[in-house]
Amino acid sequence: MAEVQAEMTASVWQVTVGVGDVVGVGDTLFILESMKMEIPVTSPVAGTVARIAVSERDNVLRGDLLAVIE
């Protein structure tokens, strides 16, 4: 199991996966927006998306849980 956390304070611009989706290492899970820049958040492991903890337009802080991959 791997927890995917926000690496910076940002807004969730796009959620590109859903619960139950199978992902590989490096697949884009979210796109965050900070200071007019788009920052992709990728999967650190291969597995299945077990939980998505944020929605589009949510504001997140560094360290906030975004998703859980099993």
CHARMM internal coordinates of N, CA and C (Angstrom, degrees):
IC EDIT
DIST 1 N 1 CA 1.4539
DIST 1 CA 1 C 1.5239
ANGL 1 N 1 CA 1 C 108.61
DIST 1 C 2 N 1.3144
ANGL 1 CA 1 C 2 N 116.36
DIHE 1 N 1 CA 1 C 2 N 137.54
DIST 2 N 2 CA 1.4609
ANGL 1 C 2 N 2 CA 121.72
DIHE 1 CA 1 C 2 N 2 CA 178.03
DIST 2 CA 2 C 1.5218
ANGL 2 N 2 CA 2 C 108.96
DIHE 1 C 2 N 2 CA 2 C -131.53
DIST 2 C 3 N 1.3217
ANGL 2 CA 2 C 3 N 115.26
DIHE 2 N 2 CA 2 C 3 N 134.65
DIST 3 N 3 CA 1.4558
ANGL 2 C 3 N 3 CA 120.66
DIHE 2 CA 2 C 3 N 3 CA 173.83
DIST 3 CA 3 C 1.5225
ANGL 3 N 3 CA 3 C 108.28
DIHE 2 C 3 N 3 CA 3 C -95.68
DIST 3 C 4 N 1.3070
ANGL 3 CA 3 C 4 N 116.15
DIHE 3 N 3 CA 3 C 4 N 131.92
DIST 4 N 4 CA 1.4572
ANGL 3 C 4 N 4 CA 121.71
DIHE 3 CA 3 C 4 N 4 CA 176.94
DIST 4 CA 4 C 1.5245
ANGL 4 N 4 CA 4 C 106.69
DIHE 3 C 4 N 4 CA 4 C -100.73
DIST 4 C 5 N 1.3314
ANGL 4 CA 4 C 5 N 116.02
DIHE 4 N 4 CA 4 C 5 N 122.19
DIST 5 N 5 CA 1.4563
ANGL 4 C 5 N 5 CA 121.16
DIHE 4 CA 4 C 5 N 5 CA -176.76
DIST 5 CA 5 C 1.5219
ANGL 5 N 5 CA 5 C 110.84
DIHE 4 C 5 N 5 CA 5 C -117.45
DIST 5 C 6 N 1.3242
ANGL 5 CA 5 C 6 N 114.69
DIHE 5 N 5 CA 5 C 6 N 155.92
DIST 6 N 6 CA 1.4625
ANGL 5 C 6 N 6 CA 120.29
DIHE 5 CA 5 C 6 N 6 CA 176.17
DIST 6 CA 6 C 1.5256
ANGL 6 N 6 CA 6 C 109.21
DIHE 5 C 6 N 6 CA 6 C -69.61
DIST 6 C 7 N 1.3121
ANGL 6 CA 6 C 7 N 116.15
DIHE 6 N 6 CA 6 C 7 N 135.10
DIST 7 N 7 CA 1.4607
ANGL 6 C 7 N 7 CA 120.51
DIHE 6 CA 6 C 7 N 7 CA 179.76
DIST 7 CA 7 C 1.5254
ANGL 7 N 7 CA 7 C 112.35
DIHE 6 C 7 N 7 CA 7 C -91.43
DIST 7 C 8 N 1.3392
ANGL 7 CA 7 C 8 N 116.13
DIHE 7 N 7 CA 7 C 8 N -6.72
DIST 8 N 8 CA 1.4671
ANGL 7 C 8 N 8 CA 120.12
DIHE 7 CA 7 C 8 N 8 CA -179.51
DIST 8 CA 8 C 1.5198
ANGL 8 N 8 CA 8 C 109.30
DIHE 7 C 8 N 8 CA 8 C -159.91
DIST 8 C 9 N 1.2981
ANGL 8 CA 8 C 9 N 115.75
DIHE 8 N 8 CA 8 C 9 N 166.46
DIST 9 N 9 CA 1.4596
ANGL 8 C 9 N 9 CA 121.33
DIHE 8 CA 8 C 9 N 9 CA 172.97
DIST 9 CA 9 C 1.5234
ANGL 9 N 9 CA 9 C 107.42
DIHE 8 C 9 N 9 CA 9 C -72.03
DIST 9 C 10 N 1.3246
ANGL 9 CA 9 C 10 N 116.14
DIHE 9 N 9 CA 9 C 10 N 128.06
DIST 10 N 10 CA 1.4617
ANGL 9 C 10 N 10 CA 120.34
DIHE 9 CA 9 C 10 N 10 CA -175.68
DIST 10 CA 10 C 1.5202
ANGL 10 N 10 CA 10 C 109.81
DIHE 9 C 10 N 10 CA 10 C -164.09
DIST 10 C 11 N 1.3178
ANGL 10 CA 10 C 11 N 114.46
DIHE 10 N 10 CA 10 C 11 N -179.81
DIST 11 N 11 CA 1.4552
ANGL 10 C 11 N 11 CA 123.07
DIHE 10 CA 10 C 11 N 11 CA 173.23
DIST 11 CA 11 C 1.5251
ANGL 11 N 11 CA 11 C 107.93
DIHE 10 C 11 N 11 CA 11 C -112.10
DIST 11 C 12 N 1.3211
ANGL 11 CA 11 C 12 N 116.51
DIHE 11 N 11 CA 11 C 12 N 140.36
DIST 12 N 12 CA 1.4702
ANGL 11 C 12 N 12 CA 120.23
DIHE 11 CA 11 C 12 N 12 CA 177.50
DIST 12 CA 12 C 1.5272
ANGL 12 N 12 CA 12 C 106.90
DIHE 11 C 12 N 12 CA 12 C -78.06
DIST 12 C 13 N 1.3182
ANGL 12 CA 12 C 13 N 115.72
DIHE 12 N 12 CA 12 C 13 N 109.14
DIST 13 N 13 CA 1.4539
ANGL 12 C 13 N 13 CA 121.10
DIHE 12 CA 12 C 13 N 13 CA -177.97
DIST 13 CA 13 C 1.5277
ANGL 13 N 13 CA 13 C 110.99
DIHE 12 C 13 N 13 CA 13 C -85.00
DIST 13 C 14 N 1.3477
ANGL 13 CA 13 C 14 N 116.42
DIHE 13 N 13 CA 13 C 14 N -39.90
DIST 14 N 14 CA 1.4618
ANGL 13 C 14 N 14 CA 119.52
DIHE 13 CA 13 C 14 N 14 CA -177.94
DIST 14 CA 14 C 1.5300
ANGL 14 N 14 CA 14 C 110.04
DIHE 13 C 14 N 14 CA 14 C -150.93
DIST 14 C 15 N 1.3365
ANGL 14 CA 14 C 15 N 115.68
DIHE 14 N 14 CA 14 C 15 N 136.80
DIST 15 N 15 CA 1.4553
ANGL 14 C 15 N 15 CA 122.70
DIHE 14 CA 14 C 15 N 15 CA 171.39
DIST 15 CA 15 C 1.5271
ANGL 15 N 15 CA 15 C 105.81
DIHE 14 C 15 N 15 CA 15 C -104.22
DIST 15 C 16 N 1.3333
ANGL 15 CA 15 C 16 N 117.12
DIHE 15 N 15 CA 15 C 16 N 119.35
DIST 16 N 16 CA 1.4676
ANGL 15 C 16 N 16 CA 120.01
DIHE 15 CA 15 C 16 N 16 CA -171.97
DIST 16 CA 16 C 1.5164
ANGL 16 N 16 CA 16 C 113.50
DIHE 15 C 16 N 16 CA 16 C -103.56
DIST 16 C 17 N 1.3405
ANGL 16 CA 16 C 17 N 117.66
DIHE 16 N 16 CA 16 C 17 N 0.28
DIST 17 N 17 CA 1.4703
ANGL 16 C 17 N 17 CA 121.55
DIHE 16 CA 16 C 17 N 17 CA 179.36
DIST 17 CA 17 C 1.5166
ANGL 17 N 17 CA 17 C 109.40
DIHE 16 C 17 N 17 CA 17 C -132.26
DIST 17 C 18 N 1.3256
ANGL 17 CA 17 C 18 N 115.12
DIHE 17 N 17 CA 17 C 18 N 166.14
DIST 18 N 18 CA 1.4524
ANGL 17 C 18 N 18 CA 120.99
DIHE 17 CA 17 C 18 N 18 CA 176.14
DIST 18 CA 18 C 1.5151
ANGL 18 N 18 CA 18 C 110.16
DIHE 17 C 18 N 18 CA 18 C -129.05
DIST 18 C 19 N 1.3170
ANGL 18 CA 18 C 19 N 116.23
DIHE 18 N 18 CA 18 C 19 N 165.28
DIST 19 N 19 CA 1.4609
ANGL 18 C 19 N 19 CA 120.81
DIHE 18 CA 18 C 19 N 19 CA 176.56
DIST 19 CA 19 C 1.5208
ANGL 19 N 19 CA 19 C 108.65
DIHE 18 C 19 N 19 CA 19 C -59.71
DIST 19 C 20 N 1.3231
ANGL 19 CA 19 C 20 N 115.74
DIHE 19 N 19 CA 19 C 20 N 132.56
DIST 20 N 20 CA 1.4551
ANGL 19 C 20 N 20 CA 121.60
DIHE 19 CA 19 C 20 N 20 CA -178.96
DIST 20 CA 20 C 1.5120
ANGL 20 N 20 CA 20 C 114.17
DIHE 19 C 20 N 20 CA 20 C 95.86
DIST 20 C 21 N 1.3260
ANGL 20 CA 20 C 21 N 117.31
DIHE 20 N 20 CA 20 C 21 N -12.65
DIST 21 N 21 CA 1.4682
ANGL 20 C 21 N 21 CA 120.22
DIHE 20 CA 20 C 21 N 21 CA 178.20
DIST 21 CA 21 C 1.5255
ANGL 21 N 21 CA 21 C 110.26
DIHE 20 C 21 N 21 CA 21 C -69.52
DIST 21 C 22 N 1.3216
ANGL 21 CA 21 C 22 N 116.30
DIHE 21 N 21 CA 21 C 22 N 141.12
DIST 22 N 22 CA 1.4558
ANGL 21 C 22 N 22 CA 121.91
DIHE 21 CA 21 C 22 N 22 CA 175.17
DIST 22 CA 22 C 1.5190
ANGL 22 N 22 CA 22 C 107.56
DIHE 21 C 22 N 22 CA 22 C -91.32
DIST 22 C 23 N 1.3483
ANGL 22 CA 22 C 23 N 116.20
DIHE 22 N 22 CA 22 C 23 N 129.69
DIST 23 N 23 CA 1.4618
ANGL 22 C 23 N 23 CA 121.50
DIHE 22 CA 22 C 23 N 23 CA -178.54
DIST 23 CA 23 C 1.5209
ANGL 23 N 23 CA 23 C 110.22
DIHE 22 C 23 N 23 CA 23 C -125.85
DIST 23 C 24 N 1.3126
ANGL 23 CA 23 C 24 N 115.29
DIHE 23 N 23 CA 23 C 24 N 155.79
DIST 24 N 24 CA 1.4513
ANGL 23 C 24 N 24 CA 122.13
DIHE 23 CA 23 C 24 N 24 CA 176.27
DIST 24 CA 24 C 1.5159
ANGL 24 N 24 CA 24 C 110.07
DIHE 23 C 24 N 24 CA 24 C -110.90
DIST 24 C 25 N 1.3097
ANGL 24 CA 24 C 25 N 116.50
DIHE 24 N 24 CA 24 C 25 N 168.68
DIST 25 N 25 CA 1.4631
ANGL 24 C 25 N 25 CA 121.19
DIHE 24 CA 24 C 25 N 25 CA 177.27
DIST 25 CA 25 C 1.5317
ANGL 25 N 25 CA 25 C 108.55
DIHE 24 C 25 N 25 CA 25 C -59.28
DIST 25 C 26 N 1.3189
ANGL 25 CA 25 C 26 N 116.34
DIHE 25 N 25 CA 25 C 26 N 128.53
DIST 26 N 26 CA 1.4562
ANGL 25 C 26 N 26 CA 121.08
DIHE 25 CA 25 C 26 N 26 CA 178.18
DIST 26 CA 26 C 1.5185
ANGL 26 N 26 CA 26 C 115.56
DIHE 25 C 26 N 26 CA 26 C 89.72
DIST 26 C 27 N 1.3346
ANGL 26 CA 26 C 27 N 117.56
DIHE 26 N 26 CA 26 C 27 N -6.13
DIST 27 N 27 CA 1.4751
ANGL 26 C 27 N 27 CA 119.43
DIHE 26 CA 26 C 27 N 27 CA 176.87
DIST 27 CA 27 C 1.5262
ANGL 27 N 27 CA 27 C 109.39
DIHE 26 C 27 N 27 CA 27 C -67.53
DIST 27 C 28 N 1.3231
ANGL 27 CA 27 C 28 N 117.04
DIHE 27 N 27 CA 27 C 28 N 141.40
DIST 28 N 28 CA 1.4616
ANGL 27 C 28 N 28 CA 121.69
DIHE 27 CA 27 C 28 N 28 CA 179.20
DIST 28 CA 28 C 1.5233
ANGL 28 N 28 CA 28 C 110.23
DIHE 27 C 28 N 28 CA 28 C -74.79
DIST 28 C 29 N 1.3280
ANGL 28 CA 28 C 29 N 115.60
DIHE 28 N 28 CA 28 C 29 N 126.95
DIST 29 N 29 CA 1.4634
ANGL 28 C 29 N 29 CA 122.01
DIHE 28 CA 28 C 29 N 29 CA 178.75
DIST 29 CA 29 C 1.5247
ANGL 29 N 29 CA 29 C 111.68
DIHE 28 C 29 N 29 CA 29 C -102.05
DIST 29 C 30 N 1.3191
ANGL 29 CA 29 C 30 N 115.49
DIHE 29 N 29 CA 29 C 30 N -39.94
DIST 30 N 30 CA 1.4686
ANGL 29 C 30 N 30 CA 122.25
DIHE 29 CA 29 C 30 N 30 CA -177.00
DIST 30 CA 30 C 1.5165
ANGL 30 N 30 CA 30 C 108.83
DIHE 29 C 30 N 30 CA 30 C -143.86
DIST 30 C 31 N 1.3246
ANGL 30 CA 30 C 31 N 114.87
DIHE 30 N 30 CA 30 C 31 N 159.07
DIST 31 N 31 CA 1.4587
ANGL 30 C 31 N 31 CA 120.59
DIHE 30 CA 30 C 31 N 31 CA 167.80
DIST 31 CA 31 C 1.5213
ANGL 31 N 31 CA 31 C 105.63
DIHE 30 C 31 N 31 CA 31 C -123.13
DIST 31 C 32 N 1.3229
ANGL 31 CA 31 C 32 N 114.96
DIHE 31 N 31 CA 31 C 32 N 119.87
DIST 32 N 32 CA 1.4528
ANGL 31 C 32 N 32 CA 120.99
DIHE 31 CA 31 C 32 N 32 CA 177.02
DIST 32 CA 32 C 1.5185
ANGL 32 N 32 CA 32 C 109.11
DIHE 31 C 32 N 32 CA 32 C -97.28
DIST 32 C 33 N 1.3296
ANGL 32 CA 32 C 33 N 116.08
DIHE 32 N 32 CA 32 C 33 N 155.84
DIST 33 N 33 CA 1.4589
ANGL 32 C 33 N 33 CA 120.94
DIHE 32 CA 32 C 33 N 33 CA 178.16
DIST 33 CA 33 C 1.5163
ANGL 33 N 33 CA 33 C 107.69
DIHE 32 C 33 N 33 CA 33 C -126.20
DIST 33 C 34 N 1.3288
ANGL 33 CA 33 C 34 N 114.70
DIHE 33 N 33 CA 33 C 34 N 127.38
DIST 34 N 34 CA 1.4576
ANGL 33 C 34 N 34 CA 120.62
DIHE 33 CA 33 C 34 N 34 CA 177.38
DIST 34 CA 34 C 1.5194
ANGL 34 N 34 CA 34 C 108.25
DIHE 33 C 34 N 34 CA 34 C -145.41
DIST 34 C 35 N 1.2951
ANGL 34 CA 34 C 35 N 115.83
DIHE 34 N 34 CA 34 C 35 N 127.08
DIST 35 N 35 CA 1.4729
ANGL 34 C 35 N 35 CA 121.79
DIHE 34 CA 34 C 35 N 35 CA 178.52
DIST 35 CA 35 C 1.5326
ANGL 35 N 35 CA 35 C 111.47
DIHE 34 C 35 N 35 CA 35 C 53.14
DIST 35 C 36 N 1.3205
ANGL 35 CA 35 C 36 N 115.74
DIHE 35 N 35 CA 35 C 36 N 43.36
DIST 36 N 36 CA 1.4757
ANGL 35 C 36 N 36 CA 123.63
DIHE 35 CA 35 C 36 N 36 CA 177.36
DIST 36 CA 36 C 1.5317
ANGL 36 N 36 CA 36 C 113.23
DIHE 35 C 36 N 36 CA 36 C 68.90
DIST 36 C 37 N 1.3364
ANGL 36 CA 36 C 37 N 117.64
DIHE 36 N 36 CA 36 C 37 N 12.27
DIST 37 N 37 CA 1.4610
ANGL 36 C 37 N 37 CA 121.18
DIHE 36 CA 36 C 37 N 37 CA 177.19
DIST 37 CA 37 C 1.5246
ANGL 37 N 37 CA 37 C 109.19
DIHE 36 C 37 N 37 CA 37 C -109.26
DIST 37 C 38 N 1.3210
ANGL 37 CA 37 C 38 N 116.44
DIHE 37 N 37 CA 37 C 38 N 141.75
DIST 38 N 38 CA 1.4616
ANGL 37 C 38 N 38 CA 121.78
DIHE 37 CA 37 C 38 N 38 CA 176.05
DIST 38 CA 38 C 1.5254
ANGL 38 N 38 CA 38 C 108.55
DIHE 37 C 38 N 38 CA 38 C -96.05
DIST 38 C 39 N 1.3306
ANGL 38 CA 38 C 39 N 115.97
DIHE 38 N 38 CA 38 C 39 N 126.96
DIST 39 N 39 CA 1.4548
ANGL 38 C 39 N 39 CA 121.59
DIHE 38 CA 38 C 39 N 39 CA -177.06
DIST 39 CA 39 C 1.5269
ANGL 39 N 39 CA 39 C 108.92
DIHE 38 C 39 N 39 CA 39 C -120.24
DIST 39 C 40 N 1.3420
ANGL 39 CA 39 C 40 N 118.31
DIHE 39 N 39 CA 39 C 40 N 113.04
DIST 40 N 40 CA 1.4631
ANGL 39 C 40 N 40 CA 119.19
DIHE 39 CA 39 C 40 N 40 CA 178.18
DIST 40 CA 40 C 1.5249
ANGL 40 N 40 CA 40 C 110.51
DIHE 39 C 40 N 40 CA 40 C -74.39
DIST 40 C 41 N 1.3329
ANGL 40 CA 40 C 41 N 115.79
DIHE 40 N 40 CA 40 C 41 N 141.67
DIST 41 N 41 CA 1.4631
ANGL 40 C 41 N 41 CA 122.43
DIHE 40 CA 40 C 41 N 41 CA 173.34
DIST 41 CA 41 C 1.5192
ANGL 41 N 41 CA 41 C 106.14
DIHE 40 C 41 N 41 CA 41 C -111.14
DIST 41 C 42 N 1.3220
ANGL 41 CA 41 C 42 N 116.17
DIHE 41 N 41 CA 41 C 42 N 120.66
DIST 42 N 42 CA 1.4598
ANGL 41 C 42 N 42 CA 120.76
DIHE 41 CA 41 C 42 N 42 CA -174.53
DIST 42 CA 42 C 1.5198
ANGL 42 N 42 CA 42 C 111.74
DIHE 41 C 42 N 42 CA 42 C -108.99
DIST 42 C 43 N 1.3186
ANGL 42 CA 42 C 43 N 114.96
DIHE 42 N 42 CA 42 C 43 N 161.32
DIST 43 N 43 CA 1.4577
ANGL 42 C 43 N 43 CA 121.04
DIHE 42 CA 42 C 43 N 43 CA -179.90
DIST 43 CA 43 C 1.5327
ANGL 43 N 43 CA 43 C 110.53
DIHE 42 C 43 N 43 CA 43 C -75.80
DIST 43 C 44 N 1.3377
ANGL 43 CA 43 C 44 N 116.61
DIHE 43 N 43 CA 43 C 44 N 130.23
DIST 44 N 44 CA 1.4636
ANGL 43 C 44 N 44 CA 119.58
DIHE 43 CA 43 C 44 N 44 CA 177.98
DIST 44 CA 44 C 1.5284
ANGL 44 N 44 CA 44 C 112.86
DIHE 43 C 44 N 44 CA 44 C -81.06
DIST 44 C 45 N 1.3305
ANGL 44 CA 44 C 45 N 116.74
DIHE 44 N 44 CA 44 C 45 N -14.25
DIST 45 N 45 CA 1.4678
ANGL 44 C 45 N 45 CA 122.22
DIHE 44 CA 44 C 45 N 45 CA -177.00
DIST 45 CA 45 C 1.5233
ANGL 45 N 45 CA 45 C 109.90
DIHE 44 C 45 N 45 CA 45 C -140.68
DIST 45 C 46 N 1.3220
ANGL 45 CA 45 C 46 N 115.53
DIHE 45 N 45 CA 45 C 46 N 162.98
DIST 46 N 46 CA 1.4621
ANGL 45 C 46 N 46 CA 120.66
DIHE 45 CA 45 C 46 N 46 CA 171.45
DIST 46 CA 46 C 1.5211
ANGL 46 N 46 CA 46 C 107.85
DIHE 45 C 46 N 46 CA 46 C -88.68
DIST 46 C 47 N 1.3136
ANGL 46 CA 46 C 47 N 116.61
DIHE 46 N 46 CA 46 C 47 N 143.06
DIST 47 N 47 CA 1.4605
ANGL 46 C 47 N 47 CA 119.73
DIHE 46 CA 46 C 47 N 47 CA 179.13
DIST 47 CA 47 C 1.5157
ANGL 47 N 47 CA 47 C 111.37
DIHE 46 C 47 N 47 CA 47 C 165.26
DIST 47 C 48 N 1.3283
ANGL 47 CA 47 C 48 N 114.20
DIHE 47 N 47 CA 47 C 48 N -158.24
DIST 48 N 48 CA 1.4573
ANGL 47 C 48 N 48 CA 121.99
DIHE 47 CA 47 C 48 N 48 CA -178.67
DIST 48 CA 48 C 1.5182
ANGL 48 N 48 CA 48 C 109.13
DIHE 47 C 48 N 48 CA 48 C -115.07
DIST 48 C 49 N 1.3300
ANGL 48 CA 48 C 49 N 116.45
DIHE 48 N 48 CA 48 C 49 N 136.81
DIST 49 N 49 CA 1.4668
ANGL 48 C 49 N 49 CA 120.78
DIHE 48 CA 48 C 49 N 49 CA 178.20
DIST 49 CA 49 C 1.5293
ANGL 49 N 49 CA 49 C 107.69
DIHE 48 C 49 N 49 CA 49 C -69.92
DIST 49 C 50 N 1.3358
ANGL 49 CA 49 C 50 N 116.17
DIHE 49 N 49 CA 49 C 50 N 115.37
DIST 50 N 50 CA 1.4589
ANGL 49 C 50 N 50 CA 121.45
DIHE 49 CA 49 C 50 N 50 CA -178.20
DIST 50 CA 50 C 1.5276
ANGL 50 N 50 CA 50 C 112.25
DIHE 49 C 50 N 50 CA 50 C -95.22
DIST 50 C 51 N 1.3314
ANGL 50 CA 50 C 51 N 116.22
DIHE 50 N 50 CA 50 C 51 N -28.86
DIST 51 N 51 CA 1.4688
ANGL 50 C 51 N 51 CA 119.80
DIHE 50 CA 50 C 51 N 51 CA -177.60
DIST 51 CA 51 C 1.5091
ANGL 51 N 51 CA 51 C 109.48
DIHE 50 C 51 N 51 CA 51 C -154.82
DIST 51 C 52 N 1.3160
ANGL 51 CA 51 C 52 N 115.40
DIHE 51 N 51 CA 51 C 52 N 140.81
DIST 52 N 52 CA 1.4628
ANGL 51 C 52 N 52 CA 122.09
DIHE 51 CA 51 C 52 N 52 CA 170.69
DIST 52 CA 52 C 1.5256
ANGL 52 N 52 CA 52 C 106.20
DIHE 51 C 52 N 52 CA 52 C -118.65
DIST 52 C 53 N 1.3157
ANGL 52 CA 52 C 53 N 115.61
DIHE 52 N 52 CA 52 C 53 N 121.47
DIST 53 N 53 CA 1.4604
ANGL 52 C 53 N 53 CA 120.78
DIHE 52 CA 52 C 53 N 53 CA -171.93
DIST 53 CA 53 C 1.5262
ANGL 53 N 53 CA 53 C 113.83
DIHE 52 C 53 N 53 CA 53 C -98.29
DIST 53 C 54 N 1.3276
ANGL 53 CA 53 C 54 N 118.23
DIHE 53 N 53 CA 53 C 54 N -1.65
DIST 54 N 54 CA 1.4629
ANGL 53 C 54 N 54 CA 121.31
DIHE 53 CA 53 C 54 N 54 CA -178.15
DIST 54 CA 54 C 1.5217
ANGL 54 N 54 CA 54 C 110.08
DIHE 53 C 54 N 54 CA 54 C -133.64
DIST 54 C 55 N 1.3097
ANGL 54 CA 54 C 55 N 114.85
DIHE 54 N 54 CA 54 C 55 N 165.13
DIST 55 N 55 CA 1.4671
ANGL 54 C 55 N 55 CA 122.28
DIHE 54 CA 54 C 55 N 55 CA 175.78
DIST 55 CA 55 C 1.5214
ANGL 55 N 55 CA 55 C 108.65
DIHE 54 C 55 N 55 CA 55 C -125.46
DIST 55 C 56 N 1.3156
ANGL 55 CA 55 C 56 N 115.71
DIHE 55 N 55 CA 55 C 56 N 162.37
DIST 56 N 56 CA 1.4629
ANGL 55 C 56 N 56 CA 119.50
DIHE 55 CA 55 C 56 N 56 CA 176.31
DIST 56 CA 56 C 1.5252
ANGL 56 N 56 CA 56 C 109.01
DIHE 55 C 56 N 56 CA 56 C -58.60
DIST 56 C 57 N 1.3183
ANGL 56 CA 56 C 57 N 114.96
DIHE 56 N 56 CA 56 C 57 N 142.07
DIST 57 N 57 CA 1.4632
ANGL 56 C 57 N 57 CA 126.18
DIHE 56 CA 56 C 57 N 57 CA -178.61
DIST 57 CA 57 C 1.5233
ANGL 57 N 57 CA 57 C 113.69
DIHE 56 C 57 N 57 CA 57 C 80.33
DIST 57 C 58 N 1.3459
ANGL 57 CA 57 C 58 N 118.30
DIHE 57 N 57 CA 57 C 58 N -4.12
DIST 58 N 58 CA 1.4652
ANGL 57 C 58 N 58 CA 119.66
DIHE 57 CA 57 C 58 N 58 CA 174.75
DIST 58 CA 58 C 1.5248
ANGL 58 N 58 CA 58 C 109.54
DIHE 57 C 58 N 58 CA 58 C -67.84
DIST 58 C 59 N 1.3109
ANGL 58 CA 58 C 59 N 116.35
DIHE 58 N 58 CA 58 C 59 N 147.43
DIST 59 N 59 CA 1.4579
ANGL 58 C 59 N 59 CA 121.68
DIHE 58 CA 58 C 59 N 59 CA 171.94
DIST 59 CA 59 C 1.5203
ANGL 59 N 59 CA 59 C 107.54
DIHE 58 C 59 N 59 CA 59 C -97.33
DIST 59 C 60 N 1.3228
ANGL 59 CA 59 C 60 N 116.61
DIHE 59 N 59 CA 59 C 60 N 135.60
DIST 60 N 60 CA 1.4618
ANGL 59 C 60 N 60 CA 121.14
DIHE 59 CA 59 C 60 N 60 CA -179.63
DIST 60 CA 60 C 1.5258
ANGL 60 N 60 CA 60 C 109.86
DIHE 59 C 60 N 60 CA 60 C -125.41
DIST 60 C 61 N 1.3145
ANGL 60 CA 60 C 61 N 114.24
DIHE 60 N 60 CA 60 C 61 N 153.54
DIST 61 N 61 CA 1.4489
ANGL 60 C 61 N 61 CA 121.49
DIHE 60 CA 60 C 61 N 61 CA 175.78
DIST 61 CA 61 C 1.5188
ANGL 61 N 61 CA 61 C 108.67
DIHE 60 C 61 N 61 CA 61 C -107.55
DIST 61 C 62 N 1.3107
ANGL 61 CA 61 C 62 N 116.45
DIHE 61 N 61 CA 61 C 62 N 160.27
DIST 62 N 62 CA 1.4593
ANGL 61 C 62 N 62 CA 120.65
DIHE 61 CA 61 C 62 N 62 CA 177.46
DIST 62 CA 62 C 1.5297
ANGL 62 N 62 CA 62 C 108.88
DIHE 61 C 62 N 62 CA 62 C -55.62
DIST 62 C 63 N 1.3432
ANGL 62 CA 62 C 63 N 115.75
DIHE 62 N 62 CA 62 C 63 N 129.68
DIST 63 N 63 CA 1.4538
ANGL 62 C 63 N 63 CA 121.21
DIHE 62 CA 62 C 63 N 63 CA 179.47
DIST 63 CA 63 C 1.5168
ANGL 63 N 63 CA 63 C 114.77
DIHE 62 C 63 N 63 CA 63 C 93.94
DIST 63 C 64 N 1.3266
ANGL 63 CA 63 C 64 N 118.29
DIHE 63 N 63 CA 63 C 64 N -10.49
DIST 64 N 64 CA 1.4700
ANGL 63 C 64 N 64 CA 120.43
DIHE 63 CA 63 C 64 N 64 CA 178.21
DIST 64 CA 64 C 1.5323
ANGL 64 N 64 CA 64 C 110.00
DIHE 63 C 64 N 64 CA 64 C -65.65
DIST 64 C 65 N 1.3199
ANGL 64 CA 64 C 65 N 115.73
DIHE 64 N 64 CA 64 C 65 N 142.87
DIST 65 N 65 CA 1.4544
ANGL 64 C 65 N 65 CA 121.50
DIHE 64 CA 64 C 65 N 65 CA 177.53
DIST 65 CA 65 C 1.5277
ANGL 65 N 65 CA 65 C 109.93
DIHE 64 C 65 N 65 CA 65 C -71.29
DIST 65 C 66 N 1.3314
ANGL 65 CA 65 C 66 N 116.04
DIHE 65 N 65 CA 65 C 66 N 128.95
DIST 66 N 66 CA 1.4539
ANGL 65 C 66 N 66 CA 121.48
DIHE 65 CA 65 C 66 N 66 CA 175.97
DIST 66 CA 66 C 1.5283
ANGL 66 N 66 CA 66 C 110.95
DIHE 65 C 66 N 66 CA 66 C -103.53
DIST 66 C 67 N 1.3445
ANGL 66 CA 66 C 67 N 116.33
DIHE 66 N 66 CA 66 C 67 N -44.42
DIST 67 N 67 CA 1.4603
ANGL 66 C 67 N 67 CA 120.47
DIHE 66 CA 66 C 67 N 67 CA -176.39
DIST 67 CA 67 C 1.5206
ANGL 67 N 67 CA 67 C 110.82
DIHE 66 C 67 N 67 CA 67 C -158.51
DIST 67 C 68 N 1.3321
ANGL 67 CA 67 C 68 N 114.67
DIHE 67 N 67 CA 67 C 68 N 163.55
DIST 68 N 68 CA 1.4611
ANGL 67 C 68 N 68 CA 121.80
DIHE 67 CA 67 C 68 N 68 CA 173.92
DIST 68 CA 68 C 1.5224
ANGL 68 N 68 CA 68 C 106.98
DIHE 67 C 68 N 68 CA 68 C -123.23
DIST 68 C 69 N 1.3368
ANGL 68 CA 68 C 69 N 115.87
DIHE 68 N 68 CA 68 C 69 N 129.55
DIST 69 N 69 CA 1.4693
ANGL 68 C 69 N 69 CA 122.72
DIHE 68 CA 68 C 69 N 69 CA 178.30
DIST 69 CA 69 C 1.5299
ANGL 69 N 69 CA 69 C 107.04
DIHE 68 C 69 N 69 CA 69 C -112.20
DIST 69 C 70 N 1.3171
ANGL 69 CA 69 C 70 N 116.99
DIHE 69 N 69 CA 69 C 70 N 128.81
DIST 70 N 70 CA 1.4765
ANGL 69 C 70 N 70 CA 121.40
DIHE 69 CA 69 C 70 N 70 CA 177.16
DIST 70 CA 70 C 1.5011
ANGL 70 N 70 CA 70 C 110.03
DIHE 69 C 70 N 70 CA 70 C -108.66
END
COOR INIT
IC SEED 1 N 1 CA 1 C
IC BUILD
